[in-house]
Amino acid sequence: MTAHESLALIHGTRHYRLDGRVLTVGRLPECDVVLAGDAVSRHHAAIIPTPTGPLLVDQSRNGIFINDERIQTPWVLADGECIRIGDSVLLVQLDGRPGIPPGRPESGGRKVFPLWLGAGLRHLSGAIGALVGMLAADFAARPGPHDR
C-alpha cells in the first residue's frame, strides 16, 4: 500500500484504520478491533498491508464471511466489501484506490498474491500456511502426463 492509500473498517459508529500496520481482530482486549460473541475467536483475524492491497487472514475455527460467502484462503479486501465475523459486520472502505477489482477468488476459489514481509511472524505464518495449502491443491488438481 502506498502512502496515499488507506483502509478503514467501519463497525457501527467505530472506524479502524490500517495505515501501514497489521490490524488484529478478535475477542481479546489487546486486539485492535475487539468484537463480542461466542463465534468470535480470541485472535480471529489479521489484516496485513501488502503491495496488492490489504490482506485478510482468517486465524479462527469459526471462519469469516465476505459478502455472505465464507472465505477459505487469505483474501485481498476490496472497497465496499462486508466482512462478517460472528454476529458483527465490518464495512471495508479504501481511500485512494479507484477502480480496484473486487476480491473475488479466481479459478477454483484460490487467490495467490505477494505478501509484505513487514507483518508480524504470527500473522505471516498463518498466511504462508494457507498459501502453501493453495499451491499444493493447485498442483494436485493439474492434469498429469497420463491424464491428457
N, CA, C and O atoms as a GROMACS GRO file, in nm:
protein
  592
    1MET      N    1   0.085  -0.117   0.000
    1MET     CA    2   0.000   0.000   0.000
    1MET      C    3   0.090   0.123   0.000
    1MET      O    4   0.187   0.130   0.076
    2THR      N    5   0.059   0.218  -0.082
    2THR     CA    6   0.138   0.339  -0.088
    2THR      C    7   0.088   0.438   0.017
    2THR      O    8  -0.013   0.414   0.083
    3ALA      N    9   0.160   0.549   0.032
    3ALA     CA   10   0.128   0.646   0.136
    3ALA      C   11  -0.012   0.705   0.120
    3ALA      O   12  -0.075   0.739   0.221
    4HIS      N   13  -0.064   0.719  -0.003
    4HIS     CA   14  -0.194   0.782  -0.021
    4HIS      C   15  -0.310   0.684  -0.009
    4HIS      O   16  -0.426   0.724  -0.015
    5GLU      N   17  -0.279   0.556   0.007
    5GLU     CA   18  -0.383   0.455   0.020
    5GLU      C   19  -0.403   0.420   0.167
    5GLU      O   20  -0.306   0.407   0.241
    6SER      N   21  -0.526   0.404   0.208
    6SER     CA   22  -0.552   0.362   0.344
    6SER      C   23  -0.679   0.279   0.348
    6SER      O   24  -0.763   0.288   0.258
    7LEU      N   25  -0.692   0.201   0.452
    7LEU     CA   26  -0.808   0.116   0.472
    7LEU      C   27  -0.876   0.157   0.600
    7LEU      O   28  -0.810   0.180   0.702
    8ALA      N   29  -1.007   0.166   0.596
    8ALA     CA   30  -1.086   0.187   0.718
    8ALA      C   31  -1.187   0.073   0.727
    8ALA      O   32  -1.251   0.037   0.628
    9LEU      N   33  -1.199   0.018   0.845
    9LEU     CA   34  -1.306  -0.077   0.874
    9LEU      C   35  -1.409  -0.002   0.955
    9LEU      O   36  -1.376   0.066   1.052
   10ILE      N   37  -1.534  -0.014   0.916
   10ILE     CA   38  -1.642   0.057   0.985
   10ILE      C   39  -1.729  -0.048   1.053
   10ILE      O   40  -1.782  -0.138   0.988
   11HIS      N   41  -1.742  -0.036   1.185
   11HIS     CA   42  -1.823  -0.127   1.264
   11HIS      C   43  -1.915  -0.041   1.350
   11HIS      O   44  -1.874   0.012   1.454
   12GLY      N   45  -2.040  -0.028   1.306
   12GLY     CA   46  -2.133   0.061   1.375
   12GLY      C   47  -2.085   0.205   1.361
   12GLY      O   48  -2.074   0.256   1.249
   13THR      N   49  -2.057   0.269   1.472
   13THR     CA   50  -2.009   0.407   1.469
   13THR      C   51  -1.857   0.415   1.483
   13THR      O   52  -1.801   0.525   1.484
   14ARG      N   53  -1.789   0.301   1.495
   14ARG     CA   54  -1.643   0.300   1.513
   14ARG      C   55  -1.573   0.283   1.379
   14ARG      O   56  -1.620   0.209   1.293
   15HIS      N   57  -1.461   0.353   1.363
   15HIS     CA   58  -1.376   0.342   1.244
   15HIS      C   59  -1.238   0.297   1.290
   15HIS      O   60  -1.182   0.350   1.386
   16TYR      N   61  -1.183   0.199   1.219
   16TYR     CA   62  -1.048   0.149   1.247
   16TYR      C   63  -0.966   0.166   1.121
   16TYR      O   64  -1.012   0.132   1.012
   17ARG      N   65  -0.843   0.218   1.134
   17ARG     CA   66  -0.759   0.244   1.017
   17ARG      C   67  -0.638   0.149   1.018
   17ARG      O   68  -0.579   0.122   1.123
   18LEU      N   69  -0.604   0.099   0.900
   18LEU     CA   70  -0.488   0.011   0.883
   18LEU      C   71  -0.360   0.094   0.882
   18LEU      O   72  -0.268   0.067   0.960
   19ASP      N   73  -0.352   0.192   0.796
   19ASP     CA   74  -0.239   0.286   0.789
   19ASP      C   75  -0.101   0.220   0.799
   19ASP      O   76  -0.017   0.262   0.879
   20GLY      N   77  -0.078   0.116   0.717
   20GLY     CA   78   0.055   0.059   0.704
   20GLY      C   79   0.098  -0.034   0.815
   20GLY      O   80   0.216  -0.067   0.824
   21ARG      N   81   0.008  -0.078   0.901
   21ARG     CA   82   0.045  -0.172   1.007
   21ARG      C   83  -0.054  -0.288   1.008
   21ARG      O   84  -0.160  -0.279   0.948
   22VAL      N   85  -0.019  -0.395   1.076
   22VAL     CA   86  -0.109  -0.509   1.089
   22VAL      C   87  -0.220  -0.472   1.186
   22VAL      O   88  -0.195  -0.415   1.292
   23LEU      N   89  -0.342  -0.503   1.148
   23LEU     CA   90  -0.460  -0.477   1.232
   23LEU      C   91  -0.513  -0.612   1.278
   23LEU      O   92  -0.543  -0.698   1.195
   24THR      N   93  -0.526  -0.631   1.411
   24THR     CA   94  -0.575  -0.757   1.463
   24THR      C   95  -0.722  -0.745   1.499
   24THR      O   96  -0.768  -0.640   1.543
   25VAL      N   97  -0.796  -0.855   1.480
   25VAL     CA   98  -0.939  -0.859   1.506
   25VAL      C   99  -0.966  -0.981   1.593
   25VAL      O  100  -0.922  -1.091   1.561
   26GLY      N  101  -1.039  -0.962   1.703
   26GLY     CA  102  -1.072  -1.075   1.789
   26GLY      C  103  -1.146  -1.032   1.913
   26GLY      O  104  -1.189  -0.918   1.928
   27ARG      N  105  -1.160  -1.128   2.003
   27ARG     CA  106  -1.235  -1.108   2.127
   27ARG      C  107  -1.150  -1.049   2.239
   27ARG      O  108  -1.205  -0.988   2.331
   28LEU      N  109  -1.019  -1.066   2.234
   28LEU     CA  110  -0.932  -1.018   2.342
   28LEU      C  111  -0.918  -0.866   2.340
   28LEU      O  112  -0.917  -0.805   2.233
   29PRO      N  113  -0.906  -0.805   2.457
   29PRO     CA  114  -0.895  -0.659   2.463
   29PRO      C  115  -0.770  -0.604   2.396
   29PRO      O  116  -0.768  -0.486   2.359
   30GLU      N  117  -0.664  -0.685   2.380
   30GLU     CA  118  -0.543  -0.633   2.315
   30GLU      C  119  -0.554  -0.628   2.163
   30GLU      O  120  -0.464  -0.575   2.097
   31CYS      N  121  -0.661  -0.683   2.106
   31CYS     CA  122  -0.681  -0.673   1.961
   31CYS      C  123  -0.715  -0.529   1.924
   31CYS      O  124  -0.772  -0.455   2.004
   32ASP      N  125  -0.679  -0.491   1.802
   32ASP     CA  126  -0.711  -0.356   1.755
   32ASP      C  127  -0.862  -0.337   1.738
   32ASP      O  128  -0.917  -0.234   1.775
   33VAL      N  129  -0.928  -0.440   1.683
   33VAL     CA  130  -1.073  -0.439   1.666
   33VAL      C  131  -1.127  -0.548   1.757
   33VAL      O  132  -1.108  -0.666   1.730
   34VAL      N  133  -1.195  -0.508   1.864
   34VAL     CA  134  -1.248  -0.603   1.961
   34VAL      C  135  -1.395  -0.627   1.930
   34VAL      O  136  -1.475  -0.534   1.925
   35LEU      N  137  -1.429  -0.755   1.909
   35LEU     CA  138  -1.566  -0.794   1.878
   35LEU      C  139  -1.616  -0.891   1.986
   35LEU      O  140  -1.538  -0.971   2.038
   36ALA      N  141  -1.744  -0.882   2.019
   36ALA     CA  142  -1.803  -0.970   2.119
   36ALA      C  143  -1.875  -1.086   2.051
   36ALA      O  144  -1.914  -1.077   1.935
   37GLY      N  145  -1.893  -1.194   2.127
   37GLY     CA  146  -1.972  -1.306   2.078
   37GLY      C  147  -1.900  -1.438   2.090
   37GLY      O  148  -1.777  -1.444   2.084
   38ASP      N  149  -1.978  -1.544   2.106
   38ASP     CA  150  -1.922  -1.678   2.121
   38ASP      C  151  -1.856  -1.727   1.992
   38ASP      O  152  -1.767  -1.812   1.998
   39ALA      N  153  -1.897  -1.676   1.876
   39ALA     CA  154  -1.841  -1.720   1.748
   39ALA      C  155  -1.715  -1.642   1.710
   39ALA      O  156  -1.659  -1.664   1.603
   40VAL      N  157  -1.671  -1.550   1.797
   40VAL     CA  158  -1.550  -1.470   1.771
   40VAL      C  159  -1.436  -1.532   1.851
   40VAL      O  160  -1.445  -1.545   1.973
   41SER      N  161  -1.329  -1.569   1.783
   41SER     CA  162  -1.211  -1.625   1.849
   41SER      C  163  -1.132  -1.515   1.918
   41SER      O  164  -1.149  -1.396   1.890
   42ARG      N  165  -1.045  -1.557   2.010
   42ARG     CA  166  -0.962  -1.459   2.082
   42ARG      C  167  -0.877  -1.379   1.984
   42ARG      O  168  -0.871  -1.257   1.992
   43HIS      N  169  -0.813  -1.448   1.892
   43HIS     CA  170  -0.739  -1.385   1.781
   43HIS      C  171  -0.803  -1.437   1.653
   43HIS      O  172  -0.757  -1.537   1.598
   44HIS      N  173  -0.907  -1.372   1.606
   44HIS     CA  174  -0.987  -1.425   1.497
   44HIS      C  175  -0.924  -1.401   1.360
   44HIS      O  176  -0.926  -1.490   1.275
   45ALA      N  177  -0.868  -1.282   1.338
   45ALA     CA  178  -0.815  -1.249   1.206
   45ALA      C  179  -0.708  -1.141   1.217
   45ALA      O  180  -0.693  -1.074   1.318
   46ALA      N  181  -0.634  -1.129   1.108
   46ALA     CA  182  -0.538  -1.020   1.094
   46ALA      C  183  -0.556  -0.960   0.955
   46ALA      O  184  -0.586  -1.030   0.858
   47ILE      N  185  -0.536  -0.830   0.947
   47ILE     CA  186  -0.537  -0.762   0.818
   47ILE      C  187  -0.398  -0.705   0.800
   47ILE      O  188  -0.351  -0.623   0.879
   48ILE      N  189  -0.332  -0.750   0.693
   48ILE     CA  190  -0.191  -0.718   0.669
   48ILE      C  191  -0.181  -0.631   0.545
   48ILE      O  192  -0.233  -0.668   0.440
   49PRO      N  193  -0.114  -0.516   0.554
   49PRO     CA  194  -0.094  -0.435   0.434
   49PRO      C  195   0.004  -0.505   0.339
   49PRO      O  196   0.110  -0.551   0.382
   50THR      N  197  -0.031  -0.513   0.212
   50THR     CA  198   0.057  -0.572   0.110
   50THR      C  199   0.057  -0.479  -0.010
   50THR      O  200  -0.031  -0.393  -0.021
   51PRO      N  201   0.152  -0.494  -0.101
   51PRO     CA  202   0.151  -0.412  -0.222
   51PRO      C  203   0.025  -0.434  -0.307
   51PRO      O  204  -0.016  -0.345  -0.381
   52THR      N  205  -0.036  -0.552  -0.297
   52THR     CA  206  -0.156  -0.584  -0.373
   52THR      C  207  -0.280  -0.522  -0.311
   52THR      O  208  -0.380  -0.500  -0.380
   53GLY      N  209  -0.276  -0.495  -0.182
   53GLY     CA  210  -0.391  -0.443  -0.109
   53GLY      C  211  -0.396  -0.507   0.028
   53GLY      O  212  -0.316  -0.595   0.058
   54PRO      N  213  -0.490  -0.464   0.114
   54PRO     CA  214  -0.500  -0.522   0.247
   54PRO      C  215  -0.542  -0.668   0.242
   54PRO      O  216  -0.642  -0.703   0.179
   55LEU      N  217  -0.464  -0.753   0.308
   55LEU     CA  218  -0.484  -0.897   0.306
   55LEU      C  219  -0.549  -0.941   0.436
   55LEU      O  220  -0.493  -0.922   0.543
   56LEU      N  221  -0.669  -1.002   0.426
   56LEU     CA  222  -0.741  -1.054   0.542
   56LEU      C  223  -0.703  -1.201   0.559
   56LEU      O  224  -0.722  -1.282   0.468
   57VAL      N  225  -0.650  -1.235   0.677
   57VAL     CA  226  -0.608  -1.372   0.707
   57VAL      C  227  -0.693  -1.424   0.822
   57VAL      O  228  -0.692  -1.368   0.932
   58ASP      N  229  -0.766  -1.531   0.797
   58ASP     CA  230  -0.850  -1.595   0.898
   58ASP      C  231  -0.762  -1.679   0.989
   58ASP      O  232  -0.688  -1.765   0.942
   59GLN      N  233  -0.768  -1.654   1.121
   59GLN     CA  234  -0.690  -1.730   1.218
   59GLN      C  235  -0.782  -1.806   1.313
   59GLN      O  236  -0.742  -1.840   1.424
   60SER      N  237  -0.905  -1.833   1.270
   60SER     CA  238  -1.006  -1.889   1.359
   60SER      C  239  -1.053  -2.026   1.311
   60SER      O  240  -1.018  -2.072   1.203
   61ARG      N  241  -1.133  -2.088   1.396
   61ARG     CA  242  -1.201  -2.212   1.357
   61ARG      C  243  -1.342  -2.183   1.308
   61ARG      O  244  -1.400  -2.264   1.236
   62ASN      N  245  -1.397  -2.068   1.345
   62ASN     CA  246  -1.536  -2.035   1.312
   62ASN      C  247  -1.551  -1.969   1.175
   62ASN      O  248  -1.662  -1.963   1.122
   63GLY      N  249  -1.443  -1.921   1.118
   63GLY     CA  250  -1.447  -1.867   0.983
   63GLY      C  251  -1.484  -1.721   0.972
   63GLY      O  252  -1.524  -1.656   1.069
   64ILE      N  253  -1.470  -1.672   0.849
   64ILE     CA  254  -1.501  -1.533   0.814
   64ILE      C  255  -1.581  -1.536   0.685
   64ILE      O  256  -1.555  -1.618   0.596
   65PHE      N  257  -1.678  -1.447   0.676
   65PHE     CA  258  -1.760  -1.436   0.556
   65PHE      C  259  -1.735  -1.300   0.492
   65PHE      O  260  -1.733  -1.198   0.561
   66ILE      N  261  -1.716  -1.299   0.361
   66ILE     CA  262  -1.706  -1.176   0.283
   66ILE      C  263  -1.829  -1.172   0.195
   66ILE      O  264  -1.851  -1.262   0.114
   67ASN      N  265  -1.909  -1.067   0.210
   67ASN     CA  266  -2.033  -1.055   0.132
   67ASN      C  267  -2.114  -1.184   0.136
   67ASN      O  268  -2.161  -1.233   0.033
   68ASP      N  269  -2.131  -1.240   0.256
   68ASP     CA  270  -2.210  -1.362   0.283
   68ASP      C  271  -2.153  -1.488   0.220
   68ASP      O  272  -2.226  -1.587   0.206
   69GLU      N  273  -2.026  -1.489   0.181
   69GLU     CA  274  -1.959  -1.606   0.126
   69GLU      C  275  -1.839  -1.639   0.214
   69GLU      O  276  -1.751  -1.555   0.233
   70ARG      N  277  -1.834  -1.762   0.267
   70ARG     CA  278  -1.724  -1.799   0.355
   70ARG      C  279  -1.595  -1.807   0.276
   70ARG      O  280  -1.590  -1.869   0.170
   71ILE      N  281  -1.490  -1.744   0.328
   71ILE     CA  282  -1.361  -1.749   0.260
   71ILE      C  283  -1.282  -1.869   0.313
   71ILE      O  284  -1.292  -1.905   0.430
   72GLN      N  285  -1.205  -1.929   0.225
   72GLN     CA  286  -1.126  -2.046   0.260
   72GLN      C  287  -0.976  -2.016   0.259
   72GLN      O  288  -0.897  -2.095   0.310
   73THR      N  289  -0.938  -1.901   0.202
   73THR     CA  290  -0.797  -1.865   0.190
   73THR      C  291  -0.782  -1.718   0.225
   73THR      O  292  -0.882  -1.646   0.234
   74PRO      N  293  -0.659  -1.671   0.246
   74PRO     CA  294  -0.640  -1.526   0.266
   74PRO      C  295  -0.704  -1.448   0.151
   74PRO      O  296  -0.710  -1.496   0.038
   75TRP      N  297  -0.752  -1.329   0.181
   75TRP     CA  298  -0.838  -1.254   0.088
   75TRP      C  299  -0.790  -1.110   0.076
   75TRP      O  300  -0.773  -1.042   0.178
   76VAL      N  301  -0.767  -1.064  -0.045
   76VAL     CA  302  -0.734  -0.924  -0.068
   76VAL      C  303  -0.865  -0.845  -0.063
   76VAL      O  304  -0.954  -0.868  -0.145
   77LEU      N  305  -0.876  -0.753   0.031
   77LEU     CA  306  -1.001  -0.679   0.051
   77LEU      C  307  -1.021  -0.573  -0.057
   77LEU      O  308  -0.926  -0.510  -0.103
   78ALA      N  309  -1.146  -0.554  -0.096
   78ALA     CA  310  -1.183  -0.453  -0.194
   78ALA      C  311  -1.280  -0.355  -0.130
   78ALA      O  312  -1.350  -0.387  -0.034
   79ASP      N  313  -1.283  -0.235  -0.184
   79ASP     CA  314  -1.370  -0.130  -0.135
   79ASP      C  315  -1.516  -0.175  -0.137
   79ASP      O  316  -1.562  -0.230  -0.237
   80GLY      N  317  -1.588  -0.151  -0.028
   80GLY     CA  318  -1.730  -0.180  -0.021
   80GLY      C  319  -1.765  -0.321   0.023
   80GLY      O  320  -1.883  -0.351   0.041
   81GLU      N  321  -1.667  -0.407   0.041
   81GLU     CA  322  -1.698  -0.542   0.086
   81GLU      C  323  -1.741  -0.541   0.232
   81GLU      O  324  -1.702  -0.453   0.309
   82CYS      N  325  -1.822  -0.640   0.269
   82CYS     CA  326  -1.867  -0.657   0.407
   82CYS      C  327  -1.802  -0.781   0.465
   82CYS      O  328  -1.810  -0.890   0.407
   83ILE      N  329  -1.736  -0.765   0.579
   83ILE     CA  330  -1.673  -0.876   0.650
   83ILE      C  331  -1.765  -0.913   0.766
   83ILE      O  332  -1.801  -0.828   0.847
   84ARG      N  333  -1.804  -1.042   0.773
   84ARG     CA  334  -1.886  -1.086   0.887
   84ARG      C  335  -1.806  -1.184   0.970
   84ARG      O  336  -1.759  -1.287   0.921
   85ILE      N  337  -1.790  -1.149   1.097
   85ILE     CA  338  -1.723  -1.233   1.196
   85ILE      C  339  -1.821  -1.250   1.309
   85ILE      O  340  -1.855  -1.154   1.379
   86GLY      N  341  -1.867  -1.372   1.328
   86GLY     CA  342  -1.973  -1.396   1.427
   86GLY      C  343  -2.096  -1.317   1.387
   86GLY      O  344  -2.143  -1.327   1.274
   87ASP      N  345  -2.148  -1.237   1.481
   87ASP     CA  346  -2.265  -1.153   1.453
   87ASP      C  347  -2.227  -1.012   1.410
   87ASP      O  348  -2.315  -0.930   1.383
   88SER      N  349  -2.098  -0.983   1.404
   88SER     CA  350  -2.052  -0.848   1.371
   88SER      C  351  -2.025  -0.834   1.222
   88SER      O  352  -1.973  -0.926   1.158
   89VAL      N  353  -2.060  -0.719   1.166
   89VAL     CA  354  -2.034  -0.689   1.025
   89VAL      C  355  -1.947  -0.564   1.020
   89VAL      O  356  -1.978  -0.463   1.082
   90LEU      N  357  -1.838  -0.573   0.943
   90LEU     CA  358  -1.748  -0.460   0.924
   90LEU      C  359  -1.748  -0.424   0.777
   90LEU      O  360  -1.738  -0.512   0.691
   91LEU      N  361  -1.759  -0.297   0.747
   91LEU     CA  362  -1.758  -0.248   0.609
   91LEU      C  363  -1.617  -0.204   0.574
   91LEU      O  364  -1.552  -0.133   0.650
   92VAL      N  365  -1.568  -0.247   0.456
   92VAL     CA  366  -1.435  -0.211   0.408
   92VAL      C  367  -1.446  -0.082   0.328
   92VAL      O  368  -1.528  -0.072   0.237
   93GLN      N  369  -1.363   0.015   0.362
   93GLN     CA  370  -1.359   0.141   0.288
   93GLN      C  371  -1.214   0.173   0.256
   93GLN      O  372  -1.133   0.197   0.345
   94LEU      N  373  -1.183   0.171   0.126
   94LEU     CA  374  -1.048   0.202   0.081
   94LEU      C  375  -1.046   0.344   0.028
   94LEU      O  376  -1.135   0.385  -0.047
   95ASP      N  377  -0.944   0.418   0.066
   95ASP     CA  378  -0.926   0.555   0.017
   95ASP      C  379  -0.811   0.557  -0.081
   95ASP      O  380  -0.710   0.491  -0.059
   96GLY      N  381  -0.826   0.632  -0.191
   96GLY     CA  382  -0.718   0.645  -0.287
   96GLY      C  383  -0.699   0.524  -0.374
   96GLY      O  384  -0.591   0.505  -0.430
   97ARG      N  385  -0.801   0.439  -0.387
   97ARG     CA  386  -0.788   0.316  -0.466
   97ARG      C  387  -0.896   0.310  -0.572
   97ARG      O  388  -0.976   0.216  -0.571
   98PRO      N  389  -0.903   0.405  -0.666
   98PRO     CA  390  -1.007   0.398  -0.767
   98PRO      C  391  -0.991   0.276  -0.855
   98PRO      O  392  -0.880   0.239  -0.893
   99GLY      N  393  -1.104   0.213  -0.889
   99GLY     CA  394  -1.103   0.104  -0.984
   99GLY      C  395  -1.045  -0.026  -0.933
   99GLY      O  396  -1.009  -0.112  -1.013
  100ILE      N  397  -1.034  -0.043  -0.802
  100ILE     CA  398  -0.980  -0.169  -0.751
  100ILE      C  399  -1.078  -0.281  -0.782
  100ILE      O  400  -1.197  -0.266  -0.757
  101PRO      N  401  -1.031  -0.393  -0.836
  101PRO     CA  402  -1.123  -0.501  -0.868
  101PRO      C  403  -1.173  -0.568  -0.741
  101PRO      O  404  -1.104  -0.567  -0.639
  102PRO      N  405  -1.292  -0.625  -0.745
  102PRO     CA  406  -1.343  -0.694  -0.626
  102PRO      C  407  -1.254  -0.810  -0.589
  102PRO      O  408  -1.190  -0.869  -0.676
  103GLY      N  409  -1.249  -0.844  -0.460
  103GLY     CA  410  -1.163  -0.952  -0.411
  103GLY      C  411  -1.223  -1.088  -0.431
  103GLY      O  412  -1.217  -1.170  -0.339
  104ARG      N  413  -1.280  -1.116  -0.544
  104ARG     CA  414  -1.340  -1.247  -0.572
  104ARG      C  415  -1.230  -1.348  -0.602
  104ARG      O  416  -1.133  -1.315  -0.670
  105PRO      N  417  -1.244  -1.470  -0.555
  105PRO     CA  418  -1.144  -1.571  -0.585
  105PRO      C  419  -1.142  -1.604  -0.734
  105PRO      O  420  -1.243  -1.597  -0.803
  106GLU      N  421  -1.022  -1.640  -0.779
  106GLU     CA  422  -1.008  -1.681  -0.918
  106GLU      C  423  -1.035  -1.830  -0.927
  106GLU      O  424  -1.091  -1.888  -0.834
  107SER      N  425  -0.997  -1.893  -1.034
  107SER     CA  426  -1.033  -2.032  -1.062
  107SER      C  427  -1.017  -2.121  -0.940
  107SER      O  428  -0.914  -2.119  -0.872
  108GLY      N  429  -1.120  -2.199  -0.913
  108GLY     CA  430  -1.116  -2.294  -0.804
  108GLY      C  431  -1.122  -2.229  -0.667
  108GLY      O  432  -1.095  -2.296  -0.567
  109GLY      N  433  -1.155  -2.100  -0.658
  109GLY     CA  434  -1.166  -2.035  -0.529
  109GLY      C  435  -1.032  -2.000  -0.467
  109GLY      O  436  -1.026  -1.966  -0.349
  110ARG      N  437  -0.922  -2.008  -0.543
  110ARG     CA  438  -0.791  -1.978  -0.487
  110ARG      C  439  -0.740  -1.845  -0.541
  110ARG      O  440  -0.765  -1.809  -0.656
  111LYS      N  441  -0.668  -1.774  -0.455
  111LYS     CA  442  -0.614  -1.645  -0.494
  111LYS      C  443  -0.472  -1.636  -0.440
  111LYS      O  444  -0.451  -1.650  -0.320
  112VAL      N  445  -0.376  -1.613  -0.526
  112VAL     CA  446  -0.236  -1.606  -0.484
  112VAL      C  447  -0.187  -1.464  -0.503
  112VAL      O  448  -0.217  -1.401  -0.605
  113PHE      N  449  -0.114  -1.412  -0.406
  113PHE     CA  450  -0.070  -1.274  -0.411
  113PHE      C  451   0.058  -1.261  -0.330
  113PHE      O  452   0.085  -1.345  -0.243
  114PRO      N  453   0.138  -1.157  -0.356
  114PRO     CA  454   0.261  -1.139  -0.279
  114PRO      C  455   0.231  -1.090  -0.138
  114PRO      O  456   0.135  -1.014  -0.118
  115LEU      N  457   0.310  -1.132  -0.042
  115LEU     CA  458   0.294  -1.086   0.095
  115LEU      C  459   0.398  -0.979   0.126
  115LEU      O  460   0.511  -0.984   0.078
  116TRP      N  461   0.357  -0.884   0.204
  116TRP     CA  462   0.450  -0.784   0.252
  116TRP      C  463   0.515  -0.838   0.377
  116TRP      O  464   0.446  -0.875   0.472
  117LEU      N  465   0.647  -0.846   0.380
  117LEU     CA  466   0.717  -0.913   0.488
  117LEU      C  467   0.730  -0.830   0.615
  117LEU      O  468   0.798  -0.874   0.709
  118GLY      N  469   0.669  -0.714   0.621
  118GLY     CA  470   0.674  -0.634   0.742
  118GLY      C  471   0.574  -0.679   0.846
  118GLY      O  472   0.570  -0.622   0.955
  119ALA      N  473   0.493  -0.780   0.818
  119ALA     CA  474   0.392  -0.826   0.912
  119ALA      C  475   0.459  -0.907   1.022
  119ALA      O  476   0.569  -0.959   1.005
  120GLY      N  477   0.391  -0.917   1.135
  120GLY     CA  478   0.442  -0.996   1.246
  120GLY      C  479   0.448  -1.143   1.209
  120GLY      O  480   0.370  -1.191   1.126
  121LEU      N  481   0.541  -1.216   1.270
  121LEU     CA  482   0.563  -1.356   1.238
  121LEU      C  483   0.438  -1.440   1.261
  121LEU      O  484   0.408  -1.527   1.179
  122ARG      N  485   0.365  -1.416   1.369
  122ARG     CA  486   0.245  -1.495   1.398
  122ARG      C  487   0.142  -1.478   1.287
  122ARG      O  488   0.079  -1.575   1.246
  123HIS      N  489   0.123  -1.354   1.238
  123HIS     CA  490   0.026  -1.328   1.132
  123HIS      C  491   0.075  -1.383   0.999
  123HIS      O  492  -0.003  -1.438   0.921
  124LEU      N  493   0.203  -1.368   0.974
  124LEU     CA  494   0.261  -1.412   0.848
  124LEU      C  495   0.262  -1.564   0.836
  124LEU      O  496   0.242  -1.617   0.727
  125SER      N  497   0.284  -1.634   0.948
  125SER     CA  498   0.289  -1.781   0.941
  125SER      C  499   0.154  -1.838   0.900
  125SER      O  500   0.149  -1.937   0.827
  126GLY      N  501   0.044  -1.779   0.946
  126GLY     CA  502  -0.089  -1.826   0.903
  126GLY      C  503  -0.111  -1.805   0.756
  126GLY      O  504  -0.167  -1.891   0.688
  127ALA      N  505  -0.068  -1.690   0.704
  127ALA     CA  506  -0.083  -1.661   0.561
  127ALA      C  507   0.005  -1.754   0.478
  127ALA      O  508  -0.038  -1.801   0.372
  128ILE      N  509   0.126  -1.781   0.523
  128ILE     CA  510   0.216  -1.870   0.449
  128ILE      C  511   0.160  -2.012   0.447
  128ILE      O  512   0.164  -2.078   0.343
  129GLY      N  513   0.107  -2.058   0.560
  129GLY     CA  514   0.047  -2.192   0.564
  129GLY      C  515  -0.070  -2.203   0.466
  129GLY      O  516  -0.085  -2.305   0.398
  130ALA      N  517  -0.151  -2.100   0.460
  130ALA     CA  518  -0.265  -2.101   0.367
  130ALA      C  519  -0.217  -2.101   0.222
  130ALA      O  520  -0.274  -2.171   0.138
  131LEU      N  521  -0.114  -2.023   0.193
  131LEU     CA  522  -0.061  -2.019   0.056
  131LEU      C  523   0.000  -2.152   0.015
  131LEU      O  524  -0.018  -2.195  -0.098
  132VAL      N  525   0.072  -2.217   0.107
  132VAL     CA  526   0.130  -2.348   0.077
  132VAL      C  527   0.018  -2.448   0.047
  132VAL      O  528   0.030  -2.527  -0.046
  133GLY      N  529  -0.089  -2.444   0.125
  133GLY     CA  530  -0.203  -2.532   0.100
  133GLY      C  531  -0.267  -2.506  -0.035
  133GLY      O  532  -0.305  -2.600  -0.104
  134MET      N  533  -0.279  -2.378  -0.073
  134MET     CA  534  -0.338  -2.344  -0.202
  134MET      C  535  -0.251  -2.395  -0.316
  134MET      O  536  -0.301  -2.450  -0.413
  135LEU      N  537  -0.119  -2.377  -0.303
  135LEU     CA  538  -0.028  -2.422  -0.409
  135LEU      C  539  -0.030  -2.574  -0.421
  135LEU      O  540  -0.025  -2.628  -0.531
  136ALA      N  541  -0.036  -2.644  -0.308
  136ALA     CA  542  -0.042  -2.790  -0.312
  136ALA      C  543  -0.171  -2.837  -0.378
  136ALA      O  544  -0.169  -2.932  -0.456
  137ALA      N  545  -0.283  -2.770  -0.349
  137ALA     CA  546  -0.410  -2.807  -0.411
  137ALA      C  547  -0.407  -2.779  -0.561
  137ALA      O  548  -0.458  -2.859  -0.640
  138ASP      N  549  -0.347  -2.665  -0.601
  138ASP     CA  550  -0.335  -2.635  -0.743
  138ASP      C  551  -0.251  -2.741  -0.814
  138ASP      O  552  -0.287  -2.786  -0.923
  139PHE      N  553  -0.140  -2.780  -0.752
  139PHE     CA  554  -0.053  -2.880  -0.813
  139PHE      C  555  -0.125  -3.014  -0.826
  139PHE      O  556  -0.116  -3.080  -0.930
  140ALA      N  557  -0.197  -3.053  -0.723
  140ALA     CA  558  -0.269  -3.181  -0.725
  140ALA      C  559  -0.382  -3.181  -0.827
  140ALA      O  560  -0.416  -3.286  -0.882
  141ALA      N  561  -0.442  -3.064  -0.854
  141ALA     CA  562  -0.555  -3.055  -0.947
  141ALA      C  563  -0.511  -3.051  -1.093
  141ALA      O  564  -0.593  -3.069  -1.183
  142ARG      N  565  -0.383  -3.027  -1.118
  142ARG     CA  566  -0.335  -3.018  -1.256
  142ARG      C  567  -0.329  -3.157  -1.318
  142ARG      O  568  -0.291  -3.253  -1.252
  143PRO      N  569  -0.367  -3.168  -1.445
  143PRO     CA  570  -0.360  -3.299  -1.510
  143PRO      C  571  -0.215  -3.342  -1.529
  143PRO      O  572  -0.128  -3.262  -1.565
  144GLY      N  573  -0.192  -3.469  -1.504
  144GLY     CA  574  -0.059  -3.525  -1.525
  144GLY      C  575  -0.040  -3.567  -1.669
  144GLY      O  576  -0.134  -3.556  -1.748
  145PRO      N  577   0.077  -3.616  -1.706
  145PRO     CA  578   0.103  -3.656  -1.845
  145PRO      C  579   0.014  -3.772  -1.889
  145PRO      O  580  -0.010  -3.790  -2.008
  146HIS      N  581  -0.035  -3.852  -1.794
  146HIS     CA  582  -0.120  -3.966  -1.829
  146HIS      C  583  -0.268  -3.928  -1.838
  146HIS      O  584  -0.350  -4.008  -1.884
  147ASP      N  585  -0.303  -3.806  -1.793
  147ASP     CA  586  -0.443  -3.760  -1.791
  147ASP      C  587  -0.484  -3.691  -1.920
  147ASP      O  588  -0.601  -3.657  -1.937
  148ARG      N  589  -0.390  -3.669  -2.009
  148ARG     CA  590  -0.422  -3.590  -2.130
  148ARG      C  591  -0.478  -3.674  -2.239
  148ARG      O  592  -0.509  -3.623  -2.346
   0.00000   0.00000   0.00000
